[in-house]
Amino acid sequence: MSTYLPSLAGGLLIGLSAISYLILTGRIAGISGIVGRLAEGSLPWLNGAFVLGLVLGPLVYLTVAGAWPEVTITASLPLAVVAGLLVGIGSRMGSGCTSGHGVLGLARLSPRSMVAVVTFLTAGIVTVTILRGSL
């Protein structure tokens, strides 16, 4: 059970931060929107604090757990860059990202978010299947 505790704690913190952001701003805590508003200069103290929290998260983990979070990236750099660009384009086209639609959109029973999350998951499954040559 102890292997699930960091994930449980992380999920609770994500939910708490998303609800806090919604209460403080009336807006959905989608990372692409928060970063976009920060770049526009909208509520720089709040959007900046949210982004800073994302950046400092691993340092907090290091302090609490005594080790860096284990991260393994097996994709090549060009593939990671193309994937990142596609995610950014998709976020703009879908009027939000997986964090906004998946965390608060589903909790609010938003039909648009339900379609978006099904689309994200389907695209991910198809992409992995193609890249691993199982199709």
KEBA-290422 format. One line per 4 residues: number of its first residue (from 1); their letters; for each residue x, y, z of N, C-alpha, C. Coordinates in Angstrom, 2 decimals. Layout:
% KEBA-290422
NUM> a> X/Y/Z/X/Y/Z/X/Y/Z ~ ...
***
This chain:
% KEBA-290422
1> msty> 0.82/-1.20/0.00/0.00/0.00/0.00/0.86/1.26/0.00 ~ 2.04/1.21/0.59/2.87/2.41/0.67/3.31/2.89/-0.71 ~ 3.31/2.02/-1.71/3.69/2.48/-3.05/2.63/3.37/-3.66 ~ 1.40/3.29/-3.16/0.32/4.11/-3.69/0.18/5.44/-2.97
5> lpsl> 0.80/5.58/-1.82/0.63/6.80/-1.04/1.11/8.06/-1.75 ~ 2.27/8.06/-2.43/2.66/9.28/-3.14/1.65/9.66/-4.23 ~ 1.11/8.67/-4.93/0.12/8.96/-5.97/-1.16/9.50/-5.35 ~ -1.58/8.91/-4.25/-2.77/9.38/-3.55/-2.58/10.81/-3.06
9> aggl> -1.44/11.08/-2.46/-1.15/12.43/-1.97/-1.11/13.42/-3.14 ~ -0.48/13.03/-4.23/-0.42/13.89/-5.41/-1.80/14.18/-5.97 ~ -2.63/13.16/-6.05/-3.99/13.35/-6.54/-4.80/14.28/-5.65 ~ -4.66/14.10/-4.35/-5.36/14.98/-3.42/-4.89/16.42/-3.55
13> ligl> -3.58/16.61/-3.71/-3.05/17.96/-3.87/-3.50/18.60/-5.18 ~ -3.57/17.79/-6.25/-4.06/18.32/-7.53/-5.51/18.76/-7.38 ~ -6.32/17.92/-6.76/-7.72/18.27/-6.55/-7.88/19.51/-5.69 ~ -7.12/19.59/-4.61/-7.17/20.75/-3.71/-6.75/22.03/-4.43
17> sais> -5.68/21.95/-5.23/-5.23/23.15/-5.94/-6.23/23.56/-7.01 ~ -6.84/22.57/-7.69/-7.82/22.89/-8.73/-9.06/23.54/-8.13 ~ -9.54/23.02/-7.01/-10.71/23.59/-6.35/-10.38/24.99/-5.81 ~ -9.20/25.15/-5.23/-8.79/26.47/-4.71/-8.73/27.49/-5.83
21> ylil> -8.16/27.10/-6.96/-8.05/28.01/-8.10/-9.44/28.40/-8.61 ~ -10.34/27.42/-8.67/-11.71/27.69/-9.11/-12.40/28.67/-8.16 ~ -12.23/28.47/-6.87/-12.87/29.35/-5.88/-12.28/30.76/-5.95 ~ -10.94/30.86/-6.09/-10.28/32.17/-6.09/-10.52/32.97/-7.38
25> tgri> -10.64/32.27/-8.51/-10.72/32.98/-9.79/-12.01/32.76/-10.55 ~ -12.74/31.69/-10.22/-13.92/31.35/-10.99/-13.57/30.69/-12.31 ~ -12.30/30.32/-12.47/-11.82/29.71/-13.71/-11.35/28.30/-13.45 ~ -11.33/27.52/-14.52/-10.86/26.14/-14.45/-9.33/26.13/-14.39
29> agis> -8.78/25.25/-13.57/-7.32/25.14/-13.41/-6.73/24.25/-14.49 ~ -6.77/24.71/-15.72/-6.11/24.02/-16.82/-4.74/24.64/-17.01 ~ -3.72/23.83/-17.08/-2.35/24.35/-17.13/-2.12/25.22/-18.37 ~ -2.63/24.80/-19.52/-2.41/25.60/-20.73/-3.05/26.98/-20.57
33> givg> -4.23/27.06/-19.98/-4.89/28.35/-19.77/-4.16/29.20/-18.74 ~ -3.69/28.57/-17.68/-2.97/29.30/-16.63/-1.68/29.89/-17.19 ~ -0.93/29.10/-17.93/0.32/29.59/-18.52/0.02/30.68/-19.54 ~ -1.05/30.50/-20.33/-1.43/31.52/-21.30/-1.81/32.83/-20.63
37> rlae> -2.60/32.75/-19.55/-2.98/33.97/-18.83/-1.77/34.61/-18.16 ~ -0.84/33.79/-17.67/0.37/34.35/-17.07/1.17/35.11/-18.12 ~ 1.27/34.54/-19.31/2.01/35.21/-20.39/1.33/36.52/-20.80 ~ 0.00/36.58/-20.66/-0.75/37.81/-20.99/-0.69/38.83/-19.86
41> gslp> -0.19/38.43/-18.69/-0.12/39.33/-17.55/-1.38/39.35/-16.71 ~ -2.29/38.41/-16.92/-3.53/38.35/-16.17/-3.30/37.66/-14.82 ~ -3.67/38.33/-13.73/-3.47/37.82/-12.37/-2.08/37.19/-12.20 ~ -1.03/37.97/-12.43/0.31/37.38/-12.40/0.67/36.75/-11.06
45> wlng> 0.18/37.29/-9.96/0.52/36.72/-8.64/-0.08/35.34/-8.49 ~ -1.32/35.16/-8.93/-1.98/33.87/-8.74/-1.53/32.84/-9.78 ~ -1.53/33.25/-11.06/-1.08/32.33/-12.10/0.39/31.99/-11.93 ~ 1.19/32.99/-11.53/2.60/32.74/-11.28/2.82/31.80/-10.11
49> afvl> 2.02/31.95/-9.05/2.13/31.05/-7.90/1.78/29.62/-8.29 ~ 0.77/29.47/-9.14/0.37/28.13/-9.58/1.50/27.48/-10.38 ~ 2.07/28.21/-11.33/3.16/27.68/-12.15/4.40/27.42/-11.29 ~ 4.69/28.32/-10.36/5.82/28.13/-9.45/5.64/26.86/-8.63
53> glvl> 4.41/26.61/-8.19/4.12/25.38/-7.45/4.40/24.13/-8.28 ~ 4.11/24.20/-9.57/4.41/23.06/-10.46/5.92/22.83/-10.56 ~ 6.65/23.92/-10.64/8.11/23.82/-10.78/8.75/23.36/-9.48 ~ 8.23/23.82/-8.35/8.82/23.49/-7.06/8.37/22.13/-6.52
57> gplv> 7.36/21.53/-7.14/6.85/20.24/-6.69/7.92/19.17/-6.50 ~ 8.80/18.98/-7.47/9.86/17.98/-7.28/10.78/18.29/-6.10 ~ 11.02/19.57/-5.82/11.86/19.93/-4.67/11.16/19.57/-3.36 ~ 9.87/19.76/-3.30/9.11/19.36/-2.12/9.16/17.85/-1.97
61> yltv> 9.02/17.14/-3.09/9.10/15.68/-3.06/10.47/15.25/-2.54 ~ 11.53/15.89/-3.02/12.88/15.58/-2.57/13.00/15.78/-1.06 ~ 12.44/16.86/-0.57/12.51/17.16/0.86/11.75/16.12/1.69 ~ 10.58/15.73/1.23/9.74/14.79/1.98/10.24/13.35/1.84
65> agaw> 10.55/12.94/0.61/10.90/11.53/0.35/12.40/11.25/0.47 ~ 13.21/12.28/0.41/14.65/12.08/0.52/15.30/11.64/-0.79 ~ 14.55/11.65/-1.88/15.09/11.30/-3.20/14.25/12.01/-4.26 ~ 14.86/12.20/-5.43/14.13/12.80/-6.54/13.08/11.84/-7.05
69> pevt> 11.97/12.35/-7.56/10.98/11.45/-8.17/11.62/10.73/-9.36 ~ 11.31/9.45/-9.50/11.88/8.68/-10.60/11.12/8.99/-11.88 ~ 11.84/9.44/-12.90/11.26/9.76/-14.19/12.08/9.06/-15.26 ~ 11.40/8.34/-16.14/12.08/7.66/-17.24/11.46/8.10/-18.54
73> itas> 12.24/8.68/-19.41/11.77/9.10/-20.73/12.49/8.24/-21.76 ~ 11.73/7.45/-22.47/12.34/6.54/-23.45/12.23/7.06/-24.88 ~ 11.47/8.13/-25.08/11.32/8.68/-26.43/12.55/9.48/-26.81 ~ 12.80/9.56/-28.11/13.90/10.38/-28.60/13.53/11.86/-28.46
77> lpla> 14.53/12.72/-28.49/14.28/14.15/-28.37/13.39/14.67/-29.49 ~ 13.64/14.31/-30.77/12.75/14.80/-31.83/11.29/14.35/-31.64 ~ 11.11/13.12/-31.22/9.74/12.62/-30.99/9.08/13.39/-29.84 ~ 9.82/13.65/-28.78/9.28/14.40/-27.64/8.91/15.82/-28.06
81> vvag> 9.71/16.45/-28.90/9.43/17.81/-29.37/8.16/17.82/-30.23 ~ 8.05/16.89/-31.17/6.86/16.81/-32.02/5.62/16.54/-31.16 ~ 5.74/15.63/-30.21/4.62/15.31/-29.33/4.20/16.54/-28.53 ~ 5.16/17.28/-28.01/4.85/18.49/-27.26/4.14/19.54/-28.11
85> llvg> 4.60/19.70/-29.34/3.95/20.65/-30.25/2.51/20.22/-30.55 ~ 2.31/18.92/-30.78/0.97/18.42/-31.06/0.04/18.60/-29.86 ~ 0.57/18.39/-28.66/-0.24/18.61/-27.46/-0.61/20.08/-27.34 ~ 0.34/20.97/-27.60/0.06/22.40/-27.54/-0.99/22.83/-28.55
89> igsr> -0.87/22.33/-29.77/-1.85/22.65/-30.82/-3.21/22.08/-30.44 ~ -3.22/20.85/-29.95/-4.48/20.23/-29.55/-5.15/20.96/-28.39 ~ -4.34/21.46/-27.47/-4.88/22.22/-26.34/-5.60/23.48/-26.82 ~ -5.00/24.14/-27.79/-5.62/25.35/-28.33/-6.89/25.00/-29.12
93> mgsg> -6.83/23.94/-29.92/-7.99/23.54/-30.72/-9.14/23.05/-29.84 ~ -8.81/22.37/-28.74/-9.82/21.81/-27.86/-10.25/22.74/-26.75 ~ -9.77/23.98/-26.80/-10.10/24.98/-25.78/-9.79/24.47/-24.38 ~ -8.66/23.81/-24.23/-8.25/23.34/-22.92/-7.40/22.09/-23.02
97> ctsg> -6.81/21.72/-21.91/-5.89/20.59/-21.88/-6.44/19.48/-20.99 ~ -5.69/18.43/-20.87/-6.14/17.28/-20.09/-6.37/17.65/-18.63 ~ -5.60/18.57/-18.10/-5.79/18.94/-16.69/-7.11/19.67/-16.49 ~ -7.43/20.61/-17.33/-8.68/21.34/-17.18/-9.90/20.49/-17.46
101> hgvl> -9.87/19.80/-18.59/-11.01/18.95/-18.95/-11.11/17.73/-18.05 ~ -9.96/17.10/-17.77/-9.97/15.85/-17.02/-10.21/16.00/-15.54 ~ -9.67/17.04/-14.94/-9.79/17.19/-13.49/-11.10/17.89/-13.13 ~ -11.30/19.11/-13.59/-12.50/19.84/-13.20/-13.65/19.68/-14.18
105> glar> -13.35/19.52/-15.46/-14.42/19.37/-16.43/-15.26/18.14/-16.16 ~ -14.60/17.01/-15.90/-15.34/15.79/-15.59/-16.06/15.92/-14.26 ~ -15.43/16.54/-13.28/-16.07/16.71/-11.97/-17.32/17.57/-12.07 ~ -17.34/18.49/-13.04/-18.51/19.34/-13.25/-19.52/18.70/-14.20
109> lspr> -19.21/17.48/-14.66/-20.07/16.75/-15.60/-20.29/17.54/-16.89 ~ -19.24/18.22/-17.34/-19.30/19.00/-18.57/-19.30/18.07/-19.78 ~ -20.34/18.12/-20.62/-20.37/17.26/-21.81/-19.17/17.51/-22.73 ~ -18.78/18.77/-22.87/-17.63/19.11/-23.72/-16.35/18.47/-23.18
113> smva> -16.20/18.47/-21.87/-15.02/17.85/-21.26/-15.06/16.34/-21.40 ~ -16.24/15.76/-21.31/-16.34/14.31/-21.48/-15.89/13.90/-22.88 ~ -16.33/14.66/-23.89/-15.91/14.38/-25.27/-14.41/14.60/-25.40 ~ -13.90/15.67/-24.81/-12.46/15.97/-24.90/-11.63/14.86/-24.26
117> vvtf> -12.02/14.38/-23.09/-11.25/13.34/-22.40/-11.29/12.03/-23.19 ~ -12.45/11.67/-23.72/-12.52/10.46/-24.55/-11.63/10.62/-25.78 ~ -11.61/11.80/-26.36/-10.75/12.06/-27.52/-9.28/11.96/-27.14 ~ -8.87/12.55/-26.00/-7.48/12.47/-25.53/-7.06/11.01/-25.36
121> ltag> -7.90/10.26/-24.66/-7.55/8.87/-24.36/-7.49/8.03/-25.63 ~ -8.45/8.22/-26.52/-8.46/7.47/-27.78/-7.22/7.80/-28.61 ~ -6.91/9.08/-28.72/-5.72/9.48/-29.49/-4.45/8.90/-28.87 ~ -4.37/8.89/-27.55/-3.21/8.31/-26.87/-3.07/6.82/-27.12
125> ivtv> -4.18/6.10/-27.04/-4.16/4.66/-27.27/-3.76/4.35/-28.71 ~ -4.34/5.08/-29.66/-4.01/4.86/-31.07/-2.54/5.19/-31.33 ~ -2.05/6.29/-30.77/-0.66/6.70/-30.97/0.30/5.65/-30.43 ~ 0.08/5.19/-29.22/0.96/4.18/-28.62/0.91/2.89/-29.42
129> tilr> -0.28/2.51/-29.86/-0.42/1.28/-30.64/0.36/1.39/-31.95 ~ 0.26/2.53/-32.63/0.99/2.72/-33.89/2.49/2.74/-33.65 ~ 2.93/3.50/-32.63/4.37/3.62/-32.39/5.01/2.30/-31.94 ~ 4.25/1.46/-31.30/4.78/0.17/-30.87/4.57/-0.90/-31.93
133> gsl> 3.95/-0.55/-33.05/3.80/-1.47/-34.16/2.82/-2.60/-33.92 ~ 1.82/-2.37/-33.09/0.87/-3.43/-32.76/-0.41/-3.34/-33.56 ~ -0.50/-2.39/-34.47/-1.73/-2.23/-35.22/-1.76/-3.08/-36.47
***
